[in-house]
Every structure is written in structure tokens, then in C-alpha cells.
Amino acid sequence: MTNDERRGRHHPRADRAEPVGEPVVRGDPAVTGERASEAVGFDPNDPESVAEAARTVRSFAESSAGDDHVLMLRGAAACAALVRGVGSYKRAAERAGGDVSVSFIRKWARVHDLPQSVRRHVARGHIAPTAAKHIARVSGDARLHLAWATLDAGLTVREVRRLASEVNNGRPVTEVLDDHGIGLGTLEVSLPPSVYLELRRQASLDDADPGTIVTDALDDYFD
């Protein structure tokens, strides 16, 4: 089976699958530990919840969350719910009041729209929220490519911003990453000795690269 065929069979979502405002990641103890009990959800269809989202957005914009990834995700959720609740970025900024800008709300609402697989890394502190803002600027598979490149290559926020800008200028994300020396699909894994020996043995008997056997095994697993 070719790589293109595999991509057709296993095509991960590049946007949010869960309802807007729901604390799916923030409320998961496996991700945020004891802070999961503090998770606040926002319902864009509930006027009182929308009002709370507006207050949260203003507070989020006027104070610095520092490196608190969970608080930033809550602010992003409030931005997204407020936009959905009032119908536009402009109205959301007006509803939040203060110095809250349309640009601020748009950027963070996009972070909330990232797929759960990416948001979980943001909540764990593996991807900086400021880097997530730039990942969220692009669409489709480019989001996932940039997210995983951030993890695998240890990209800085500045590097993610530059790569996202190049993608938004019309260049394919795979080409952009390749030009910057970031290999796609290269991942170092640790295997138990017994599994490693069997993998090497089977690869030799099949005259195959170990990576091919791992790929076939994962292809069956994802099915």
C-alpha cells in the first residue's frame, strides 16, 4: 500500500470535533491533574454563560496568564463561545468591552478550534499557547504537520510563526518544512529488547526496512 493510499484511509481531523466551549481537555484529569475540577465550560446558547464568557475574555485580555497553559485554554474557549454566542468577532469584541480587539479574539478562538490531539499537548505544556496561535493560523493538514514538527524538532514560537506565514503565503507545508531541514515522518521510538530483536529478525527475513514493518503494523492497528 502506498503512502497516498494510507493517507486516504487514515485522515485525522484538523479541526475541533467537540462542542464549542466544552472543557474536554481542561476537564480531563489525565491531562490537567487536580486542576481538572476547576474547568469552566461555556455554552454559546445560554445567555448567562455567554455573559460569563465575555467577562472571562476581558479578564484574559487585560491580565497576563504567563506560562499557565490551562488558563490560556480557558481564555481561548471563552473567546470561541463568545463569538458563537453573539454571531461575529466584532460583536464579541464589543461585548467583552475594554481594550479587547477583534484580532485578539480571532487568534484565541482559532486555538480553541484546534483538534483535541493538539490541544492536549498545549495543556500539558509541550506546545506553547503562543505557538498554538500560529499553528491555528493555517488550515487542514498543515495544522497537524506544524504541531508535530513543533514537538519533534523542538521549534521555537518564532520558528512556528515564520513557517505558518510561509504556508499562508501559498507554499505547501511539506515543502516549507523540508526547506527548513525538518523531516516529516521521522520519529525516534524505544522498544522493549524482545520486540526490537524480533523486528530486526523479521525485517532481515523479509528483506524489508524495519520502518516498513512498523508502518504496516500501525496501519493494521489504526484500522
N, C-alpha and C positions, 0 to 999 in steps of 0.2 A: 504494500500500500504506500502511495506517495505521501509526502508531507501535505500537499494540497488536499488530498482526499481525507487525511486525518483532520485537517482544519475544518473541513466541511462537516465532519461527523461530530467533532467536539468544538463547538464555538461558544466560548464563555461570554456572558453578558458584560457589556462595558458601561452599563448604567445601573441605577438603583432598581432593585426588584421589589423592595418593601414599601409600604405606605409612607408618604411624606410625613416627617415629624416623629415617627415611631422610633424609640430608643433601642433598636435591635442590637447594635454593637455596644452602646454605652450601658445598656442594661444587662449585659452578659457577664456574669462573674468570672468566666474563664478568660475574659479579656481585661476587664477593669477591676477585678477583685472586689474588695469591700465597697468600692465606690459605685458598684452596680446598683445598690439600693438607693443611691442619690439621683439616679437617672430621671430626667424630666422629659415627658413626651409632649408634643404639640399637635393638636388636632385642627387642621385648617378649616374644618367645617363647624367648629364650635367657637362662637364669638368670644367667649371668655378665654379660651385657650389662645385665640388669635391675639387678644389683648395682652396676654401674658407673653406671647412670642414677641410682640412689639416692645414690651418693656425689657425683655432679655436682649433683643437686638441692640437697643440703645445702650444698655449697660455694657454689652460686649464691645461695642464700638468705642465707648468712652473710657474703658479701662483696658489694661493690658493683661492678657491671660498668661503672658510669659511662655514658659515651656509646658504649660498644662494642656496636654493634648485632649483630654476628656472635656474640659471646659470649652475648648475651641470647637470640638464637635457638637457640643450643645448649642453654641452660638450659631454654628452652621445650620443646625436643624431648625433653630428659631427663624433664621433668615428664609429658609426654604418654605417653612409653614406659613410665614407671614406673607410671602409673595403669593403662594397658592390661595391664602385666605382672602386677600384684598384684590387679587387679579392682575397686578403688574409690579415691576420693580419700582417704578416711580411712586405709585401709591404706597408701596411698602416703606420706602424711604420717608415719605411724608407722614405715615402713620407712626413710625418709630420716633420721628422728631429729632431735635438736637442737630448735631453735625453729621448724622448718618447719611451717607451718599448712596446713590444708585449703584455705583461701581463696587462699593463695599458689600452691599447685599448680594449683588450678582455673583461676585467671586466666591463668597462663602456658601451661597445656595448651591453653586456648582459642586463644591466639595461634598455637600450632603447628597448630591446626586451620584457620586462615585459608587461603584459596586461594593458590596459588603466585603469582598475579598481584599480590596484596597483599604477601606475604612478601618478594618480590623488592625492593619499594620500601623495606621495613623494613631489609633487608640493605644496601641502598645508602645508607641514611641519609636517605631522602626522607620517611619516616614514622617518627616516634619510637616506639620499642618501648612506651613508656608510653601513647602514643596508640593503638597497636595493641591494647593490653589492653582499651581501651574500645570500639574497633571490634568486637572479638571478643565483646563482651557481647551484641550484638544478633545476630539471625539472618537468614537469607535475603538478599534483595536489599539490605536495609538495610545490611549489612556493606559491600557494594560502593559504595553511594551515599555512605556516610560516608568510606570510604577515598579515593574520587576527589574528594570535596569537600575533604578534608584537603589533597590535592595542589593542586587548582585554586584554592581560596580561602585557602590558607596557614593553615589552622586551628591554633590552639594546642591543647595537651593539655587544658587546662581547657575549651575550647570543645567539643572532641570528647566529653569526659566529660558535659557538660551535654546535648548533642544525643543521645547514647546513652541517657541517663536518660529523656529525653522520649519517645524511641522505645519504650523498655521500659515506659513508663507507658501504652502503648497507642495512641500517636499515629502516623499514617503517616509514614514517613521523608521522603517528598516534601513533606508539609505542614510538617514541622518545619524542613526546610532552607529552604523558601520563606519561612516566618515570620522566619527569621534573615537574610533577604536573600541567600541562597546559591542562585544559579540552576543548574538542572540542565541538562546538555547543552550548556553554553556552554564552548567550548574555543578558545583562540587558536592558530592554526597558521601556519607560514611556508611559502610555496610558492615554487618557482622562478618567476622572472618570466614565462617562456613558458607555464607551466601556469596561472598566475594570469590572464594575458591571455585564454587560451582559455576558462577557467572563466567569466570575466566576459562574454565574447562569446557563449558558448553560453547562459548564463543570460538574457541580453538577448533572444536569438533565440527562446528558449522561453517568454519571459515568466514566468520562474521565479526564485525566490530562489537565490542561489549555494549556500546551505546545503542546499536540496532536492537539487541535483545531487550535492553531496558525499555526502549521505545515501544516495542511490540507488547511487552508485559504491561506497560502503563496504558497502552491503547485498549487492551482487554479489560484492565481494571476500570477505566472510565466508562466502558460500555456497561 
